[in-house]
Amino acid sequence: MSDQLNLGLIDSHAHIQGKEYTGEVEAVIARAREAGVGKIIAVGGAGDMSSNTEAVALAESHDNIYATVGMHPHDAKSVGAEELKKLQDLTASAKVIAVGEAGLDYYYSHSPHDVQRRVFTDFIHLARETDLPLVVHERDAAKDAAELLYTEGQGDVRGVIHCFTGNYEAARAYLDLGFYLSFTGIITFKNAEPLRNVVRQVPIEKMFVETDSPYLTPVPHRGKRNEPAYVRIVAETVAKVKGVSLQEVAEATTRNVRALFRM
């Protein structure tokens, strides 16, 4: 057990404040600790504003949990000045370390693309105004996302592309903007060899690992609810793909998360 406890992994993106974990949060945190996961970042913005307030409350009540505040691009159509003001107010908490998740999702298009772009621009500006990094959700929208980060961020916005699933061309564009790339349990899937090839090419100095719990559960637990303990499996897969040790992946990704989020 001691080697696991010493890993010091960080699950850089999880939604354990959600209803999927009602009554089980303490057990989930304990299992994560037993798997060598020292810290968890509870990400707001999935569903409605309550996911943000709940993430902040969870972080403020646990030393090893931090929070981010934002709104998923699916819900961009519900974001106006009032919502942005509430989110800005939440960033006053010492446990809020980033703005997001926010971004563009053209795969599902639950909000119109022009609305998504407008709201993502608002979040880029909020990150600049609060001097917080940005947690970006991007799916099938790499060109527009990179362009907005470049034009609206004006070189002042740091951040991470969470759950990166694009090709190396998209990865390179984000890396050139100074962003980190975060990988999930998707890299364990049988059909994910193209994404594993991206993992091979991305410098470990620019990588995070995450679960995106309760989603994207890695093999061999696929089909079950995900949880932060399984970020160890993601890290083990990165290690195997890159031909390095699990300890090296843990140390590098944890160092990267701490650097970006100033933890």
C-alpha positions as CSV (number, residue, x, y, z in Angstrom):
1,M,0.0,0.0,0.0
2,S,2.8,2.4,0.8
3,D,4.0,2.6,-2.8
4,Q,0.4,3.5,-3.9
5,L,0.1,6.2,-1.2
6,N,3.4,7.7,-2.3
7,L,2.4,8.1,-6.0
8,G,0.7,11.4,-5.3
9,L,-1.5,11.3,-8.5
10,I,-4.0,14.1,-9.1
11,D,-7.3,13.4,-10.8
12,S,-7.4,16.7,-12.7
13,H,-11.0,16.5,-13.7
14,A,-13.9,14.8,-11.9
15,H,-17.5,15.5,-11.1
16,I,-17.8,13.8,-7.8
17,Q,-20.1,16.5,-6.5
18,G,-22.8,15.1,-8.8
19,K,-25.8,13.1,-7.8
20,E,-24.1,9.9,-9.0
21,Y,-22.1,10.0,-5.8
22,T,-24.7,11.0,-3.3
23,G,-23.9,9.4,0.1
24,E,-20.7,7.9,-1.2
25,V,-18.3,10.8,-1.6
26,E,-16.2,10.0,1.5
27,A,-15.8,6.4,0.4
28,V,-14.9,7.5,-3.2
29,I,-12.2,9.8,-1.7
30,A,-10.9,7.0,0.5
31,R,-10.6,4.6,-2.4
32,A,-8.8,7.2,-4.4
33,R,-6.3,7.7,-1.6
34,E,-5.7,4.0,-1.4
35,A,-5.0,3.9,-5.2
36,G,-2.3,6.6,-4.8
37,V,-4.5,9.6,-5.8
38,G,-3.6,12.4,-3.4
39,K,-5.8,15.2,-4.8
40,I,-9.0,15.6,-6.8
41,I,-10.2,18.6,-8.8
42,A,-14.0,18.8,-8.7
43,V,-15.1,20.5,-11.9
44,G,-18.2,22.6,-12.1
45,G,-20.4,23.3,-15.1
46,A,-22.0,20.0,-15.8
47,G,-25.7,20.5,-16.1
48,D,-26.5,23.7,-14.2
49,M,-25.2,26.3,-11.7
50,S,-25.7,23.9,-8.8
51,S,-22.7,21.8,-10.0
52,N,-20.5,24.9,-9.4
53,T,-21.8,25.7,-5.9
54,E,-21.6,22.0,-4.9
55,A,-18.0,21.7,-6.3
56,V,-16.9,24.7,-4.3
57,A,-18.6,23.5,-1.1
58,L,-17.0,20.1,-1.5
59,A,-13.6,21.6,-2.0
60,E,-14.0,23.9,1.0
61,S,-14.8,21.0,3.2
62,H,-11.9,18.8,2.2
63,D,-8.2,19.6,2.2
64,N,-7.4,17.4,-0.8
65,I,-10.1,18.7,-3.1
66,Y,-10.1,21.8,-5.3
67,A,-12.8,23.2,-7.5
68,T,-13.3,24.9,-10.8
69,V,-16.4,27.0,-11.9
70,G,-17.9,27.3,-15.4
71,M,-20.6,26.0,-17.7
72,H,-20.4,23.2,-20.2
73,P,-20.9,24.2,-23.8
74,H,-24.0,22.1,-23.9
75,D,-25.6,24.7,-21.6
76,A,-24.2,27.8,-23.3
77,K,-27.7,28.8,-24.3
78,S,-28.5,29.2,-20.6
79,V,-25.5,31.5,-19.8
80,G,-26.0,35.2,-19.5
81,A,-24.7,38.2,-17.5
82,E,-26.3,37.0,-14.3
83,E,-24.7,33.5,-14.5
84,L,-21.3,35.0,-15.3
85,K,-21.6,37.3,-12.3
86,K,-22.4,34.3,-10.0
87,L,-19.4,32.4,-11.4
88,Q,-17.1,35.4,-10.9
89,D,-18.3,35.7,-7.3
90,L,-17.5,32.0,-6.8
91,T,-13.9,32.5,-7.9
92,A,-13.3,34.5,-4.7
93,S,-13.0,31.2,-2.8
94,A,-9.4,30.2,-2.1
95,K,-10.3,26.6,-3.2
96,V,-11.3,27.7,-6.7
97,I,-8.3,27.2,-8.9
98,A,-9.7,27.6,-12.5
99,V,-12.5,28.8,-14.7
100,G,-14.3,26.0,-16.5
101,E,-15.2,23.7,-17.8
102,A,-16.2,25.8,-20.8
103,G,-15.6,25.6,-24.5
104,L,-17.1,24.3,-27.7
105,D,-18.9,21.0,-28.5
106,Y,-19.9,20.6,-32.2
107,Y,-20.4,16.9,-31.8
108,Y,-23.7,17.1,-30.0
109,S,-24.5,20.8,-30.7
110,H,-27.0,21.1,-27.8
111,S,-26.4,24.9,-28.0
112,P,-26.1,26.8,-31.3
113,H,-22.5,27.1,-32.4
114,D,-22.6,30.9,-32.5
115,V,-23.9,30.9,-28.9
116,Q,-21.2,28.5,-27.9
117,R,-18.6,30.8,-29.4
118,R,-20.0,33.9,-27.7
119,V,-20.1,32.2,-24.3
120,F,-16.7,30.6,-24.6
121,T,-15.4,34.1,-25.4
122,D,-17.0,35.3,-22.2
123,F,-15.2,32.6,-20.2
124,I,-11.9,33.3,-21.8
125,H,-12.3,36.9,-20.7
126,L,-13.3,35.8,-17.2
127,A,-10.1,33.7,-17.0
128,R,-8.1,36.8,-18.0
129,E,-10.0,39.1,-15.5
130,T,-9.5,36.7,-12.6
131,D,-6.0,35.6,-13.6
132,L,-7.1,31.9,-13.4
133,P,-6.3,29.2,-15.8
134,L,-9.0,27.8,-18.1
135,V,-10.3,24.2,-18.3
136,V,-11.5,23.7,-21.9
137,H,-14.0,21.2,-23.2
138,E,-13.6,20.8,-27.0
139,R,-15.1,18.2,-29.2
140,D,-15.1,18.4,-33.0
141,A,-14.3,22.1,-32.8
142,A,-10.5,22.3,-32.5
143,K,-10.1,25.0,-35.2
144,D,-12.6,27.4,-33.7
145,A,-11.5,26.7,-30.1
146,A,-7.8,27.3,-30.9
147,E,-8.6,30.5,-32.8
148,L,-10.7,31.9,-30.0
149,L,-8.0,31.1,-27.4
150,Y,-5.5,32.9,-29.6
151,T,-7.5,36.0,-30.5
152,E,-9.4,36.4,-27.2
153,G,-6.8,35.1,-24.8
154,Q,-4.2,37.5,-26.2
155,G,-1.4,35.3,-24.8
156,D,-2.6,35.9,-21.2
157,V,-4.7,32.8,-20.7
158,R,-3.2,29.6,-19.5
159,G,-5.1,26.3,-19.4
160,V,-5.7,22.7,-20.2
161,I,-7.7,20.9,-22.9
162,H,-9.5,18.3,-20.8
163,C,-10.3,14.9,-22.2
164,F,-8.3,15.5,-25.3
165,T,-9.4,13.2,-28.2
166,G,-8.2,15.0,-31.3
167,N,-5.3,14.3,-33.7
168,Y,-1.7,15.4,-33.4
169,E,-2.4,18.5,-35.6
170,A,-4.9,19.7,-33.1
171,A,-2.7,18.8,-30.2
172,R,0.2,20.8,-31.7
173,A,-2.0,23.8,-32.1
174,Y,-2.9,23.8,-28.4
175,L,0.6,23.1,-27.3
176,D,1.8,26.0,-29.4
177,L,-0.7,28.2,-27.4
178,G,1.0,27.0,-24.2
179,F,-1.9,24.7,-23.1
180,Y,-1.6,21.4,-21.5
181,L,-3.5,18.3,-22.8
182,S,-5.4,16.0,-20.4
183,F,-6.1,12.3,-21.1
184,T,-8.8,10.0,-19.8
185,G,-9.8,6.4,-19.7
186,I,-10.5,6.6,-23.4
187,I,-6.8,5.8,-24.0
188,T,-7.5,2.3,-22.6
189,F,-10.2,1.5,-25.1
190,K,-9.4,-1.1,-27.8
191,N,-10.3,1.3,-30.7
192,A,-8.2,4.2,-29.3
193,E,-4.9,3.4,-31.0
194,P,-4.9,6.8,-32.9
195,L,-5.3,8.6,-29.6
196,R,-2.5,6.5,-28.0
197,N,-0.3,7.6,-30.9
198,V,-1.0,11.2,-29.9
199,V,0.0,10.3,-26.3
200,R,3.3,8.9,-27.7
201,Q,4.0,12.3,-29.3
202,V,2.9,14.7,-26.7
203,P,5.7,15.6,-24.2
204,I,5.0,14.3,-20.8
205,E,5.8,17.8,-19.5
206,K,2.6,18.9,-21.1
207,M,0.2,16.1,-20.0
208,F,-2.4,15.7,-17.3
209,V,-4.4,12.6,-16.4
210,E,-8.0,12.6,-15.4
211,T,-11.1,10.4,-15.1
212,D,-13.9,12.8,-16.0
213,S,-15.9,10.8,-13.4
214,P,-18.6,9.5,-13.6
215,Y,-18.0,9.2,-17.3
216,L,-15.4,7.4,-19.6
217,T,-14.5,4.6,-17.2
218,P,-11.3,2.9,-18.3
219,V,-10.8,-0.8,-19.1
220,P,-11.2,-3.2,-17.2
221,H,-14.1,-1.3,-15.4
222,R,-15.8,0.0,-18.6
223,G,-19.6,0.0,-18.3
224,K,-19.4,0.9,-14.6
225,R,-19.5,4.3,-12.9
226,N,-16.1,5.9,-13.1
227,E,-14.3,7.3,-10.0
228,P,-11.0,9.1,-9.2
229,A,-9.3,5.9,-8.0
230,Y,-9.2,4.8,-11.7
231,V,-7.0,7.7,-12.7
232,R,-4.2,5.3,-11.7
233,I,-5.2,3.1,-14.7
234,V,-5.0,6.1,-17.0
235,A,-1.5,6.9,-15.7
236,E,-0.5,3.2,-16.0
237,T,-1.6,3.3,-19.7
238,V,0.3,6.5,-20.3
239,A,3.4,4.9,-18.8
240,K,3.0,1.8,-21.0
241,V,2.5,3.8,-24.2
242,K,5.4,6.1,-23.5
243,G,7.7,3.4,-22.2
244,V,8.3,5.0,-18.8
245,S,7.6,4.1,-15.2
246,L,4.3,4.8,-13.5
247,Q,6.2,6.8,-10.9
248,E,7.6,9.0,-13.7
249,V,4.1,9.7,-15.1
250,A,2.7,10.4,-11.6
251,E,5.5,12.8,-10.8
252,A,5.3,14.6,-14.1
253,T,1.6,15.0,-14.4
254,T,1.3,16.1,-10.7
255,R,4.0,18.6,-11.3
256,N,2.2,19.9,-14.4
257,V,-1.2,20.2,-12.6
258,R,0.4,22.0,-9.6
259,A,2.2,24.4,-12.0
260,L,-0.9,25.4,-14.0
261,F,-3.3,25.6,-11.1
262,R,-0.8,27.1,-8.7
263,M,-1.5,24.5,-6.1
